[in-house]
Amino acid sequence: MTPATLAKLAKFDTPTICNVIELFDIRPRNAGYMDGRIRAAHPNLPPMVGFAATAAFRSDAPPAGGDAYGSMEKQAERFAALPGPAVVVFQDLDDPPVAATFGEVMCSVYKAFGSAGLITSGAGRDLLQVQALDYPVFTGGTICSHAYCHILHIGLPVRVGGLVVNESDLLHGDANGVTNIPVDIAADVAEIAAEFAAAESIVLDYVRAAGPKSVAELTARRKEFSAVVAKLAERVRNPSG
């Protein structure tokens, strides 16, 4: 995985990335992305791309003691072992969430250590201050207090928005939600996304142009689009053919 590949992926919205992944037919179309419980707190920000740094979180009671707890320092230290910029992914184990997983201080620390964004199944706070950081955050809601917030395990699989996220999974998120990108096809997805977007313009350019429209021409454009996409799918599924 190269910085150039990550930069290319960041040029496209998450729905386009999902559409391109479908071309490879390597997973069911209803899998690999977070559901509607996870939403961008600042949908105006550009797409977020990075590698999952997973952790669990609770805030309903003080830490019970023992060695099962983590910290921001431990998280930041682990970022360097990832293949690229970290996306911090928290599973809030309280149901329903009791307090905010993150605030201005946490997000400032994560960004300072190279993190590209944060996702939590719980809630966030200090949203205006975090927005000023240009740091993308995705949450299940907003709560004003941090209560008894503490980090539990770090680096283990978590489940957020119905998606199981493993440490180092490649994630892409924007105003539309968050998806996983299989690492072994990420470079191809980055290359093909521009072709897919160009194919969509076959229909979009027609319907957006001034002047009268005909259903017959729309049908022809949609058939042309489908044919281009079919060729793309055949190419990515049979690269040696």
C-alpha positions as CSV (number, residue, x, y, z in Angstrom):
1,M,0.0,0.0,0.0
2,T,1.5,3.3,-1.1
3,P,0.7,6.9,-0.2
4,A,-0.2,7.4,-3.9
5,T,-2.8,4.7,-3.7
6,L,-4.3,6.2,-0.6
7,A,-4.4,9.6,-2.2
8,K,-6.2,8.3,-5.2
9,L,-8.8,6.5,-3.0
10,A,-9.4,9.8,-1.2
11,K,-10.4,11.5,-4.5
12,F,-13.6,9.6,-4.7
13,D,-16.7,9.5,-2.5
14,T,-17.5,6.3,-0.6
15,P,-20.4,5.2,-2.7
16,T,-18.2,5.2,-5.8
17,I,-15.7,3.1,-3.9
18,C,-18.5,0.7,-2.9
19,N,-19.6,0.5,-6.5
20,V,-16.1,-0.4,-7.7
21,I,-15.6,-3.0,-5.1
22,E,-18.8,-4.7,-6.3
23,L,-17.2,-5.2,-9.7
24,F,-14.7,-7.6,-8.2
25,D,-17.5,-9.9,-6.9
26,I,-15.4,-10.9,-3.9
27,R,-18.1,-10.4,-1.2
28,P,-21.9,-10.1,-0.9
29,R,-23.2,-6.7,-1.9
30,N,-24.9,-6.3,1.5
31,A,-21.6,-6.8,3.4
32,G,-18.4,-4.8,4.1
33,Y,-19.8,-1.5,5.2
34,M,-21.2,0.2,8.3
35,D,-25.0,0.6,8.6
36,G,-27.0,3.8,9.2
37,R,-26.2,4.0,12.9
38,I,-22.8,5.4,12.0
39,R,-22.9,8.9,10.5
40,A,-20.4,11.6,9.7
41,A,-20.5,14.4,12.2
42,H,-19.1,16.8,9.7
43,P,-20.3,15.7,6.3
44,N,-18.7,18.7,4.6
45,L,-15.2,17.2,5.1
46,P,-13.5,15.3,2.2
47,P,-13.3,11.5,2.3
48,M,-11.3,9.8,5.1
49,V,-8.9,6.9,4.2
50,G,-6.8,5.0,6.6
51,F,-6.1,1.8,8.6
52,A,-8.1,0.8,11.6
53,A,-6.7,1.2,15.1
54,T,-9.3,-0.6,17.1
55,A,-10.3,-0.2,20.8
56,A,-13.2,-0.8,23.1
57,F,-14.7,1.9,25.4
58,R,-17.0,2.2,28.4
59,S,-18.2,5.1,30.5
60,D,-21.1,3.8,32.6
61,A,-18.9,3.0,35.6
62,P,-15.3,3.7,36.8
63,P,-12.6,1.2,35.7
64,A,-12.6,-1.9,37.9
65,G,-8.8,-2.2,38.0
66,G,-6.5,-4.8,36.5
67,D,-4.4,-4.8,33.3
68,A,-7.2,-4.8,30.7
69,Y,-7.1,-1.0,30.1
70,G,-5.5,1.1,27.5
71,S,-4.8,4.8,26.9
72,M,-4.3,7.4,24.3
73,E,-0.6,7.1,24.7
74,K,-0.7,3.3,24.0
75,Q,-2.9,4.0,21.0
76,A,-0.6,6.6,19.6
77,E,2.4,4.4,20.0
78,R,0.7,1.7,18.0
79,F,-0.1,4.0,15.0
80,A,3.4,3.6,13.7
81,A,2.9,-0.1,13.2
82,L,0.0,0.4,10.8
83,P,0.6,0.4,7.0
84,G,-0.5,4.1,6.8
85,P,-2.5,6.7,8.6
86,A,-4.7,5.4,11.5
87,V,-8.4,5.6,11.7
88,V,-9.3,5.1,15.4
89,V,-12.3,2.7,15.7
90,F,-14.0,2.5,19.0
91,Q,-16.7,0.0,20.0
92,D,-18.7,1.5,22.9
93,L,-19.7,-1.5,25.0
94,D,-22.4,0.4,26.9
95,D,-25.9,-0.1,25.5
96,P,-27.1,2.5,25.1
97,P,-24.1,4.7,25.1
98,V,-23.8,6.7,28.4
99,A,-21.3,9.4,27.5
100,A,-19.0,10.7,24.7
101,T,-16.2,8.5,23.4
102,F,-14.2,11.5,22.2
103,G,-13.8,15.2,22.5
104,E,-11.5,18.0,21.4
105,V,-8.4,16.7,23.4
106,M,-8.6,13.1,22.2
107,C,-9.0,14.1,18.5
108,S,-6.2,16.7,18.8
109,V,-3.9,14.0,20.1
110,Y,-4.8,11.5,17.5
111,K,-4.4,14.0,14.6
112,A,-1.0,15.1,16.0
113,F,0.1,11.5,15.7
114,G,-1.0,11.2,12.1
115,S,-4.5,9.8,12.5
116,A,-6.9,10.4,9.5
117,G,-10.1,10.2,11.5
118,L,-12.2,8.4,14.2
119,I,-15.2,6.2,14.2
120,T,-17.3,5.2,17.3
121,S,-20.4,3.2,17.8
122,G,-21.0,5.5,20.7
123,A,-21.2,9.3,20.9
124,G,-19.0,12.3,20.5
125,R,-18.8,15.8,21.9
126,D,-16.9,19.1,21.3
127,L,-18.2,18.8,17.8
128,L,-17.5,22.4,16.7
129,Q,-13.9,22.3,18.1
130,V,-13.3,18.9,16.3
131,Q,-14.7,20.3,13.1
132,A,-12.2,23.2,13.4
133,L,-9.4,20.5,13.4
134,D,-10.6,19.2,10.0
135,Y,-10.6,15.8,11.6
136,P,-13.3,13.5,10.3
137,V,-15.4,11.8,13.0
138,F,-18.2,9.3,12.6
139,T,-20.6,8.6,15.5
140,G,-23.8,7.1,16.6
141,G,-24.8,10.3,18.3
142,T,-23.8,13.2,20.5
143,I,-23.6,13.4,24.3
144,C,-22.2,16.4,26.3
145,S,-20.4,14.5,29.1
146,H,-17.6,12.0,29.3
147,A,-18.9,10.4,32.5
148,Y,-16.5,7.6,33.6
149,C,-14.8,7.2,30.2
150,H,-12.1,4.7,29.9
151,I,-10.5,2.7,27.1
152,L,-10.5,-1.1,27.4
153,H,-8.7,-3.5,25.1
154,I,-6.6,-2.1,22.2
155,G,-6.0,-3.8,18.9
156,L,-8.6,-6.5,19.1
157,P,-11.6,-6.9,16.6
158,V,-14.5,-4.7,17.3
159,R,-18.0,-4.4,15.9
160,V,-19.2,-1.0,14.8
161,G,-22.3,-0.2,12.8
162,G,-22.8,-3.9,12.1
163,L,-19.3,-4.3,10.6
164,V,-16.6,-6.3,12.3
165,V,-13.4,-4.2,12.1
166,N,-9.9,-5.8,12.6
167,E,-6.8,-3.9,13.3
168,S,-5.2,-2.6,10.1
169,D,-8.4,-3.0,8.0
170,L,-8.5,-0.3,5.3
171,L,-11.4,2.0,5.7
172,H,-13.0,4.7,3.5
173,G,-15.6,7.1,4.8
174,D,-17.4,10.3,4.0
175,A,-20.8,12.0,4.3
176,N,-22.4,8.8,3.0
177,G,-20.9,6.4,5.6
178,V,-17.9,4.0,6.0
179,T,-16.8,1.0,4.0
180,N,-14.0,-1.5,4.3
181,I,-11.7,-1.9,1.2
182,P,-10.1,-5.3,0.9
183,V,-6.4,-4.6,0.9
184,D,-5.5,-7.0,-1.9
185,I,-7.7,-5.0,-4.4
186,A,-7.2,-1.5,-3.0
187,A,-4.7,-0.5,-5.7
188,D,-7.0,-1.7,-8.4
189,V,-10.0,0.0,-6.9
190,A,-8.0,3.3,-6.8
191,E,-7.2,2.9,-10.5
192,I,-10.6,1.9,-11.7
193,A,-12.6,4.4,-9.7
194,A,-11.9,7.1,-12.3
195,E,-13.2,4.9,-15.1
196,F,-16.3,4.1,-13.2
197,A,-17.0,7.8,-12.5
198,A,-16.5,8.5,-16.2
199,A,-19.0,5.7,-17.1
200,E,-21.6,7.3,-14.9
201,S,-21.1,10.6,-16.8
202,I,-22.6,8.8,-19.9
203,V,-26.0,9.1,-18.1
204,L,-25.4,12.2,-15.9
205,D,-24.1,14.4,-18.7
206,Y,-27.3,13.7,-20.7
207,V,-29.8,14.3,-18.0
208,R,-28.0,17.4,-16.6
209,A,-27.6,19.1,-20.0
210,A,-30.1,21.8,-21.1
211,G,-32.8,21.0,-23.6
212,P,-35.6,18.5,-24.0
213,K,-35.1,14.8,-23.0
214,S,-36.4,11.6,-24.4
215,V,-36.9,8.2,-22.7
216,A,-35.5,6.5,-25.7
217,E,-32.2,8.4,-25.4
218,L,-32.1,7.8,-21.7
219,T,-32.6,4.1,-22.3
220,A,-29.7,4.2,-24.8
221,R,-27.4,6.0,-22.4
222,R,-28.2,3.5,-19.6
223,K,-27.5,0.6,-21.9
224,E,-24.2,2.2,-22.9
225,F,-23.3,2.7,-19.2
226,S,-24.2,-0.9,-18.4
227,A,-22.0,-2.2,-21.2
228,V,-19.0,-0.1,-20.0
229,V,-19.5,-1.3,-16.4
230,A,-19.8,-4.9,-17.6
231,K,-16.5,-4.6,-19.5
232,L,-14.8,-3.2,-16.4
233,A,-16.2,-6.1,-14.3
234,E,-14.9,-8.6,-16.8
235,R,-11.5,-7.0,-16.8
236,V,-11.1,-6.9,-13.0
237,R,-12.4,-10.5,-12.5
238,N,-10.3,-11.9,-15.3
239,P,-7.1,-9.7,-15.5
240,S,-5.2,-12.3,-17.5
241,G,-8.0,-12.8,-20.0
